[in-house]
Amino acid sequence: MKKIEILVIGRNPAIMETVVRLVNQNDQWNAAGALTDEEAIELFHKYSFDLVLLGSGIEEASEIKLRKLFNYQRPGITIIQHFGGGSGLLSNEIMAALDKKAKEEKPEIHFTDGMY
């Protein structure tokens, strides 16, 4: 089964390392971290990420720029924010975002039995 690829963007190297390590503890996920906008954009172009996680410390202008660029290049890419709170909260935020995306992408099917 293909792993879920997650791009983690933050500004604090120690926090970035911790978040990437926590994400990678899940056997179904693979995370890469970026500390700058340029690094994040380069990684986004190089790999096919399923989810982008924005950490604390990202300036509003950078967040707006990254969101616009990522959504332009991959419409519908899931982008979430994480400001801390431990590994349980982090996992729950990622799972909730992935579940929401899966529900949005699932086609709606209606069955009728021919009776009106």
DSSP file (Angstrom, degrees, kcal/mol; ACC not computed):
  #  RESIDUE AA STRUCTURE BP1 BP2  ACC     N-H-->O    O-->H-N    N-H-->O    O-->H-N    TCO  KAPPA ALPHA  PHI   PSI    X-CA   Y-CA   Z-CA
    1    1 A M              0   0    0      0, 0.0     2,-0.2     0, 0.0     0, 0.0   0.000 360.0 360.0 360.0 136.7    0.0    0.0    0.0
    2    2 A K        -     0   0    0      1,-0.1     2,-0.1     3,-0.0     3,-0.0  -0.439 360.0-122.1 -69.2 136.7    1.3    3.5   -0.9
    3    3 A K        -     0   0    0     -2,-0.2     2,-0.5     1,-0.1    26,-0.2  -0.471  24.5-108.8 -76.3 150.8    2.2    5.7    2.0
    4    4 A I  E     -a   29   0A   0     24,-3.3    26,-2.6    -2,-0.1     2,-0.5  -0.713  33.7-140.6 -77.6 123.3    0.5    9.1    2.5
    5    5 A E  E     -a   30   0A   0     -2,-0.5    45,-2.8    43,-0.2    46,-1.5  -0.780  20.9-171.0 -93.0 126.7    3.1   11.7    1.6
    6    6 A I  E     -ab  31  51A   0     24,-2.9    26,-2.1    -2,-0.5     2,-0.6  -0.971  15.2-153.7-125.1 126.4    3.1   14.7    4.0
    7    7 A L  E     -ab  32  52A   0     44,-2.5    46,-3.4    -2,-0.4     2,-0.5  -0.889  14.2-161.5 -97.2 120.1    5.0   18.0    3.6
    8    8 A V  E     -ab  33  53A   0     24,-3.1    26,-2.4    -2,-0.6     2,-0.5  -0.902   6.4-170.4-104.8 124.6    5.5   19.7    7.0
    9    9 A I  E     +ab  34  54A   0     44,-2.9    46,-3.6    -2,-0.5     2,-0.3  -0.965  21.7 135.6-118.9 129.2    6.4   23.4    6.9
   10   10 A G        -     0   0    0     24,-2.2    47,-0.1    -2,-0.5    -2,-0.0  -0.920  48.8-130.3-156.2 179.6    7.6   25.3    9.9
   11   11 A R  S    S+     0   0    0     45,-1.0    46,-0.1    -2,-0.3    24,-0.1   0.616  82.4  78.3-115.1 -18.9   10.1   27.8   11.1
   12   12 A N     >  -     0   0    0     44,-0.4     4,-2.9     1,-0.2     5,-0.2  -0.846  64.5-153.3 -98.8 117.3   11.6   26.2   14.2
   13   13 A P  H  > S+     0   0    0      0, 0.0     4,-2.4     0, 0.0     5,-0.2   0.874  93.9  48.4 -58.3 -40.8   14.2   23.5   13.4
   14   14 A A  H  > S+     0   0    0      2,-0.2     4,-1.9     1,-0.2     5,-0.1   0.915 114.8  44.6 -67.2 -42.4   13.7   21.6   16.7
   15   15 A I  H  > S+     0   0    0      2,-0.2     4,-2.8     1,-0.2     5,-0.2   0.909 112.3  53.3 -66.9 -41.4    9.9   21.6   16.4
   16   16 A M  H  X S+     0   0    0     -4,-2.9     4,-2.7     1,-0.2     5,-0.3   0.936 108.7  49.3 -58.1 -47.7   10.1   20.6   12.7
   17   17 A E  H  X S+     0   0    0     -4,-2.4     4,-2.2     1,-0.2    -1,-0.2   0.898 112.8  47.8 -59.7 -41.5   12.3   17.6   13.5
   18   18 A T  H  X S+     0   0    0     -4,-1.9     4,-2.6     2,-0.2    -2,-0.2   0.926 112.2  47.8 -66.1 -46.0    9.9   16.5   16.2
   19   19 A V  H  X S+     0   0    0     -4,-2.8     4,-2.6     2,-0.2     5,-0.2   0.922 112.9  48.3 -63.3 -44.5    6.8   16.9   14.0
   20   20 A V  H  X S+     0   0    0     -4,-2.7     4,-2.5    -5,-0.2    11,-0.2   0.919 112.6  49.3 -62.3 -42.9    8.4   15.0   11.1
   21   21 A R  H  X S+     0   0    0     -4,-2.2     4,-0.6    -5,-0.3    -2,-0.2   0.920 111.9  48.5 -61.9 -43.8    9.5   12.2   13.5
   22   22 A L  H >< S+     0   0    0     -4,-2.6     3,-0.8     1,-0.2     4,-0.4   0.906 112.2  48.2 -64.6 -42.0    6.0   12.0   15.0
   23   23 A V  H >< S+     0   0    0     -4,-2.6     3,-1.6     1,-0.2     6,-0.2   0.923 108.8  54.3 -63.1 -43.4    4.4   11.8   11.6
   24   24 A N  H 3< S+     0   0    0     -4,-2.5    -1,-0.2     1,-0.3    -2,-0.2   0.583  89.3  77.2 -71.0  -8.9    6.9    9.1   10.5
   25   25 A Q  T << S+     0   0    0     -3,-0.8     2,-0.6    -4,-0.6    -1,-0.3   0.744  78.6  83.7 -69.8 -21.7    6.0    7.0   13.5
   26   26 A N  S X  S-     0   0    0     -3,-1.6     3,-1.9    -4,-0.4     0, 0.0  -0.742  79.0-145.0 -82.6 122.6    2.8    6.0   11.6
   27   27 A D  T 3  S+     0   0    0     -2,-0.6    -1,-0.1     1,-0.3    -3,-0.1   0.689  97.3  54.5 -61.3 -19.5    3.7    3.2    9.2
   28   28 A Q  T 3  S+     0   0    0    -25,-0.1   -24,-3.3   -23,-0.0     2,-0.3   0.472 101.9  69.2 -94.9  -2.6    1.2    4.6    6.6
   29   29 A W  E <   -a    4   0A   0     -3,-1.9     2,-0.4   -26,-0.2   -24,-0.2  -0.852  54.2-168.3-119.7 152.1    2.7    8.1    6.5
   30   30 A N  E     -a    5   0A   0    -26,-2.6   -24,-2.9    -2,-0.3     2,-0.3  -0.968  15.3-165.4-137.9 122.2    6.0    9.6    5.2
   31   31 A A  E     -a    6   0A   0     -2,-0.4     2,-0.4   -11,-0.2   -24,-0.2  -0.828  11.8-171.4-113.5 147.0    6.9   13.2    6.1
   32   32 A A  E     -a    7   0A   0    -26,-2.1   -24,-3.1    -2,-0.3     2,-0.3  -0.983  19.4-140.9-128.0 143.6    9.4   15.6    4.7
   33   33 A G  E     -a    8   0A   0     -2,-0.4     2,-0.4   -26,-0.2   -24,-0.2  -0.806  14.0-171.2-112.2 149.0   10.1   18.9    6.4
   34   34 A A  E     -a    9   0A   0    -26,-2.4   -24,-2.2    -2,-0.3     3,-0.0  -1.000  11.0-172.3-135.8 134.7   10.8   22.4    5.1
   35   35 A L  S    S+     0   0    0     -2,-0.4     2,-0.3   -26,-0.2    -1,-0.1   0.636  73.5  42.9 -98.8 -18.1   12.0   25.4    7.1
   36   36 A T  S  > S-     0   0    0      1,-0.1     4,-2.3    22,-0.0     5,-0.2  -0.848  81.5-117.0-125.7 162.3   11.7   28.1    4.4
   37   37 A D  H  > S+     0   0    0     -2,-0.3     4,-2.7     2,-0.2     5,-0.2   0.917 116.6  52.5 -60.6 -43.4    9.2   28.9    1.6
   38   38 A E  H  > S+     0   0    0      1,-0.2     4,-2.4     2,-0.2    -1,-0.2   0.912 109.9  47.2 -61.7 -43.9   11.8   28.1   -1.0
   39   39 A E  H  > S+     0   0    0      2,-0.2     4,-2.5     1,-0.2    -1,-0.2   0.903 112.4  50.5 -64.4 -40.9   12.5   24.7    0.5
   40   40 A A  H  X S+     0   0    0     -4,-2.3     4,-2.4     2,-0.2    -2,-0.2   0.915 111.6  47.4 -63.0 -43.9    8.8   23.9    0.7
   41   41 A I  H  X S+     0   0    0     -4,-2.7     4,-2.0     2,-0.2    -2,-0.2   0.908 111.6  50.8 -65.1 -42.1    8.2   24.9   -2.9
   42   42 A E  H  X S+     0   0    0     -4,-2.4     4,-1.8    -5,-0.2    -2,-0.2   0.930 112.8  45.3 -61.5 -46.0   11.2   22.9   -4.1
   43   43 A L  H  X S+     0   0    0     -4,-2.5     4,-2.5     1,-0.2    -2,-0.2   0.899 110.2  55.0 -64.0 -40.1   10.0   19.8   -2.2
   44   44 A F  H  < S+     0   0    0     -4,-2.4     5,-0.3     1,-0.2    -1,-0.2   0.872 111.4  44.6 -62.1 -37.6    6.4   20.3   -3.5
   45   45 A H  H  < S+     0   0    0     -4,-2.0    -1,-0.2     1,-0.2    -2,-0.2   0.828 115.7  47.8 -73.3 -32.1    7.7   20.3   -7.1
   46   46 A K  H  < S+     0   0    0     -4,-1.8     2,-0.3    -5,-0.2    -2,-0.2   0.839 115.9  35.4 -80.5 -34.9   10.0   17.3   -6.5
   47   47 A Y  S  < S-     0   0    0     -4,-2.5     2,-1.0    -5,-0.1    -1,-0.0  -0.788  78.1-117.0-122.5 161.6    7.5   15.0   -4.8
   48   48 A S        -     0   0    0     -2,-0.3   -43,-0.2   -42,-0.0     2,-0.2  -0.782  38.4-168.4-100.1  91.3    3.8   14.2   -5.0
   49   49 A F        -     0   0    0     -2,-1.0   -43,-0.2    -5,-0.3     3,-0.1  -0.548  20.3-163.5 -83.4 144.5    2.5   15.1   -1.5
   50   50 A D  S    S+     0   0    0    -45,-2.8    28,-0.9     1,-0.3     2,-0.3   0.668  77.7  18.7 -93.1 -23.1   -1.0   14.2   -0.4
   51   51 A L  E     -bc   6  78A   0    -46,-1.5   -44,-2.5    26,-0.1     2,-0.5  -0.997  61.4-149.7-151.8 142.5   -1.2   16.7    2.4
   52   52 A V  E     -bc   7  79A   0     26,-2.8    28,-2.7    -2,-0.3     2,-0.6  -0.976  12.7-160.3-116.0 129.6    0.6   19.9    3.5
   53   53 A L  E     -bc   8  80A   0    -46,-3.4   -44,-2.9    -2,-0.5     2,-0.6  -0.948   4.9-155.3-112.6 117.9    0.9   20.6    7.2
   54   54 A L  E     -bc   9  81A   0     26,-3.3    28,-2.9    -2,-0.6   -44,-0.2  -0.829  14.5-161.4 -95.1 121.7    1.6   24.2    8.2
   55   55 A G    >   -     0   0    0    -46,-3.6     3,-0.8    -2,-0.6    28,-0.2  -0.228  30.6 -70.3 -91.7-176.1    3.3   24.6   11.5
   56   56 A S  T 3  S+     0   0    0     26,-0.4   -45,-1.0     1,-0.2   -44,-0.4  -0.330 107.7  42.5 -74.5 157.6    3.6   27.6   13.8
   57   57 A G  T 3  S+     0   0    0      1,-0.3     2,-0.5   -47,-0.1    -1,-0.2   0.336  72.2 134.8  91.9  -6.1    5.7   30.6   13.0
   58   58 A I    <   -     0   0    0     -3,-0.8    -1,-0.3   -49,-0.1   -22,-0.0  -0.656  57.9-122.1 -79.8 125.1    4.8   30.9    9.4
   59   59 A E     >  -     0   0    0     -2,-0.5     4,-2.5     1,-0.1     5,-0.2  -0.283  18.3-116.7 -64.8 150.4    4.1   34.5    8.5
   60   60 A E  H  > S+     0   0    0      1,-0.2     4,-2.5     2,-0.2     5,-0.2   0.887 115.1  52.4 -57.1 -42.2    0.6   35.3    7.1
   61   61 A A  H  > S+     0   0    0      1,-0.2     4,-2.2     2,-0.2    -1,-0.2   0.894 110.8  47.9 -63.1 -39.2    2.1   36.5    3.8
   62   62 A S  H  > S+     0   0    0      2,-0.2     4,-2.9     1,-0.2     5,-0.2   0.909 110.8  51.0 -67.0 -42.3    4.0   33.2    3.4
   63   63 A E  H  X S+     0   0    0     -4,-2.5     4,-2.7     2,-0.2     5,-0.2   0.932 111.3  47.6 -61.4 -45.4    1.0   31.1    4.3
   64   64 A I  H  X S+     0   0    0     -4,-2.5     4,-2.4     1,-0.2     5,-0.2   0.934 113.8  47.8 -61.1 -46.4   -1.1   32.9    1.7
   65   65 A K  H  X S+     0   0    0     -4,-2.2     4,-2.5    -5,-0.2    -2,-0.2   0.931 114.0  46.1 -60.4 -47.6    1.6   32.6   -1.0
   66   66 A L  H  X S+     0   0    0     -4,-2.9     4,-2.9     2,-0.2     5,-0.3   0.912 112.6  50.0 -64.9 -43.2    2.1   28.8   -0.2
   67   67 A R  H  X S+     0   0    0     -4,-2.7     4,-2.5    -5,-0.2     5,-0.2   0.933 113.2  46.2 -60.5 -46.4   -1.6   28.1   -0.2
   68   68 A K  H  X S+     0   0    0     -4,-2.4     4,-2.0    -5,-0.2    -2,-0.2   0.933 115.7  45.6 -62.5 -46.1   -2.2   29.8   -3.5
   69   69 A L  H  X S+     0   0    0     -4,-2.5     4,-2.4    -5,-0.2     5,-0.2   0.937 115.4  45.2 -64.2 -48.2    0.8   28.2   -5.2
   70   70 A F  H  X S+     0   0    0     -4,-2.9     4,-2.5     1,-0.2     7,-0.2   0.905 115.0  47.6 -65.1 -41.8    0.1   24.7   -3.9
   71   71 A N  H  < S+     0   0    0     -4,-2.5    -1,-0.2    -5,-0.3    -2,-0.2   0.834 112.1  50.9 -69.3 -31.3   -3.6   24.9   -4.8
   72   72 A Y  H  < S+     0   0    0     -4,-2.0    -2,-0.2    -5,-0.2    -1,-0.2   0.926 116.6  39.6 -68.6 -44.4   -2.8   26.3   -8.2
   73   73 A Q  H  < S+     0   0    0     -4,-2.4    -2,-0.2     1,-0.3    -1,-0.2   0.809 134.5  20.3 -77.7 -30.2   -0.4   23.5   -9.0
   74   74 A R  S >< S-     0   0    0     -4,-2.5     3,-2.2    -5,-0.2    -1,-0.3  -0.660  83.3-150.1-138.7  80.5   -2.4   20.7   -7.3
   75   75 A P  T 3  S+     0   0    0      0, 0.0    -3,-0.1     0, 0.0    -4,-0.1  -0.230  83.8  22.6 -52.9 133.6   -6.1   21.8   -7.1
   76   76 A G  T 3  S+     0   0    0      1,-0.3    -5,-0.1    -5,-0.1    -4,-0.1   0.449  81.1 156.6  89.1   0.3   -7.7   20.1   -4.1
   77   77 A I    <   -     0   0    0     -3,-2.2     2,-0.5    -7,-0.2    -1,-0.3  -0.357  47.2-117.1 -58.3 137.8   -4.5   19.5   -2.2
   78   78 A T  E     -c   51   0A   0    -28,-0.9   -26,-2.8   -25,-0.0     2,-0.4  -0.684  35.5-177.9 -82.3 124.6   -5.3   19.1    1.5
   79   79 A I  E     +c   52   0A   0     -2,-0.5     2,-0.3   -28,-0.2   -26,-0.2  -0.990   5.7 172.0-125.6 123.5   -3.6   21.9    3.6
   80   80 A I  E     -c   53   0A   0    -28,-2.7   -26,-3.3    -2,-0.4     2,-0.4  -0.854  24.9-127.7-127.0 164.1   -4.0   21.9    7.4
   81   81 A Q  E     -c   54   0A   0     -2,-0.3     2,-0.4   -28,-0.2   -26,-0.2  -0.887  17.8-174.7-112.0 143.8   -2.5   23.8   10.3
   82   82 A H        +     0   0    0    -28,-2.9   -26,-0.4    -2,-0.4     3,-0.1  -0.967  10.2 174.5-138.5 121.6   -0.9   22.4   13.4
   83   83 A F        -     0   0    0      1,-0.4     2,-0.2    -2,-0.4   -28,-0.1   0.209  57.4 -86.0-111.6  14.6    0.2   24.6   16.2
   84   84 A G        +     0   0    0      2,-0.1    -1,-0.4     1,-0.1   -69,-0.0  -0.575  62.7 144.5 113.3-177.6    1.3   22.0   18.7
   85   85 A G  S    S-     0   0    0     -2,-0.2     4,-0.4    -3,-0.1     3,-0.2   0.484  70.1 -73.6 119.1   6.7   -0.5   20.0   21.3
   86   86 A G     >  -     0   0    0      1,-0.2     4,-2.1     2,-0.1     5,-0.1  -0.137  56.5 -67.1  99.0 167.4    1.3   16.6   21.2
   87   87 A S  H  > S+     0   0    0      1,-0.2     4,-2.7     2,-0.2     5,-0.2   0.829 125.4  56.9 -67.5 -34.1    1.4   13.6   19.0
   88   88 A G  H  > S+     0   0    0      2,-0.2     4,-2.3     1,-0.2    -1,-0.2   0.929 110.1  44.2 -63.9 -44.6   -2.2   12.5   19.7
   89   89 A L  H  > S+     0   0    0     -4,-0.4     4,-2.6     2,-0.2    -2,-0.2   0.911 113.1  52.2 -65.1 -43.0   -3.6   15.8   18.5
   90   90 A L  H  X S+     0   0    0     -4,-2.1     4,-2.2     2,-0.2    -2,-0.2   0.941 111.4  45.9 -58.5 -49.7   -1.2   15.8   15.5
   91   91 A S  H  X S+     0   0    0     -4,-2.7     4,-2.9     1,-0.2     5,-0.2   0.910 112.8  50.7 -60.7 -43.1   -2.3   12.3   14.4
   92   92 A N  H  X S+     0   0    0     -4,-2.3     4,-2.6    -5,-0.2    -1,-0.2   0.891 109.4  50.7 -63.3 -39.8   -6.0   13.2   14.9
   93   93 A E  H  X S+     0   0    0     -4,-2.6     4,-2.0     2,-0.2    -1,-0.2   0.917 113.6  44.9 -64.3 -42.6   -5.7   16.4   12.8
   94   94 A I  H  X S+     0   0    0     -4,-2.2     4,-2.6    -5,-0.2    -2,-0.2   0.938 114.2  48.3 -66.7 -46.4   -4.0   14.4   10.0
   95   95 A M  H  X S+     0   0    0     -4,-2.9     4,-2.8     1,-0.2     5,-0.2   0.911 111.1  50.7 -60.7 -43.0   -6.5   11.6   10.2
   96   96 A A  H  X S+     0   0    0     -4,-2.6     4,-2.4    -5,-0.2    -1,-0.2   0.908 111.7  47.7 -62.3 -41.9   -9.5   14.0   10.2
   97   97 A A  H  X S+     0   0    0     -4,-2.0     4,-2.2     2,-0.2    -2,-0.2   0.909 113.6  47.1 -66.0 -41.8   -8.1   15.8    7.1
   98   98 A L  H  X S+     0   0    0     -4,-2.6     4,-2.4     2,-0.2    -2,-0.2   0.899 112.7  49.3 -67.1 -40.2   -7.5   12.6    5.3
   99   99 A D  H  X S+     0   0    0     -4,-2.8     4,-2.2    -5,-0.2    -2,-0.2   0.910 111.1  50.1 -63.6 -42.3  -11.0   11.2    6.1
  100  100 A K  H  X S+     0   0    0     -4,-2.4     4,-2.1    -5,-0.2    -2,-0.2   0.919 111.7  47.9 -62.5 -43.8  -12.6   14.5    5.0
  101  101 A K  H  X S+     0   0    0     -4,-2.2     4,-2.1     1,-0.2    -1,-0.2   0.911 110.0  52.4 -64.0 -42.0  -10.7   14.4    1.7
  102  102 A A  H  X S+     0   0    0     -4,-2.4     4,-1.0     1,-0.2    -1,-0.2   0.894 110.4  48.1 -62.0 -39.9  -11.6   10.7    1.1
  103  103 A K  H  < S+     0   0    0     -4,-2.2    -1,-0.2     1,-0.2    -2,-0.2   0.881 111.1  50.7 -67.6 -37.9  -15.3   11.5    1.7
  104  104 A E  H  < S+     0   0    0     -4,-2.1    -2,-0.2     1,-0.2    -1,-0.2   0.846 113.3  45.6 -67.8 -33.3  -15.1   14.5   -0.7
  105  105 A E  H  < S+     0   0    0     -4,-2.1    -1,-0.2    -5,-0.2    -2,-0.2   0.631  88.9 100.8 -85.9 -14.0  -13.5   12.4   -3.4
  106  106 A K  S  < S-     0   0    0     -4,-1.0     2,-0.0    -3,-0.2    -4,-0.0  -0.579  78.6-121.3 -75.0 125.1  -15.9    9.5   -3.0
  107  107 A P        -     0   0    0      0, 0.0     2,-0.5     0, 0.0    -1,-0.1  -0.356  21.6-119.1 -67.2 145.6  -18.5    9.6   -5.8
  108  108 A E        -     0   0    0     -2,-0.0     2,-0.4     2,-0.0     0, 0.0  -0.745  32.1-167.5 -86.4 127.1  -22.1    9.7   -4.7
  109  109 A I        -     0   0    0     -2,-0.5     2,-0.4     2,-0.0     0, 0.0  -0.952   6.6-165.7-120.4 134.2  -24.1    6.7   -5.9
  110  110 A H        -     0   0    0     -2,-0.4     2,-0.4     2,-0.0    -2,-0.0  -0.971   5.7-158.8-119.7 133.2  -27.9    6.4   -5.8
  111  111 A F        -     0   0    0     -2,-0.4     2,-0.4     2,-0.0    -2,-0.0  -0.894   9.2-177.9-110.9 140.1  -29.7    3.1   -6.3
  112  112 A T        -     0   0    0     -2,-0.4     4,-0.1     1,-0.0    -2,-0.0  -0.968  24.4-146.4-131.1 152.1  -33.3    2.7   -7.3
  113  113 A D        -     0   0    0     -2,-0.4     3,-0.1     2,-0.3    -1,-0.0   0.278  51.7-102.5-100.5  11.3  -35.2   -0.4   -7.7
  114  114 A G  S    S+     0   0    0      1,-0.3     2,-0.4     2,-0.0    -2,-0.0   0.360  87.5 119.7  86.6  -7.7  -37.3    0.8  -10.6
  115  115 A M              0   0    0      1,-0.1    -1,-0.3     0, 0.0    -2,-0.3  -0.767 360.0 360.0 -93.3 135.1  -40.3    1.4   -8.4
  116  116 A Y              0   0    0     -2,-0.4    -1,-0.1    -3,-0.1    -2,-0.0   0.384 360.0 360.0-112.8 360.0  -41.7    4.9   -8.2
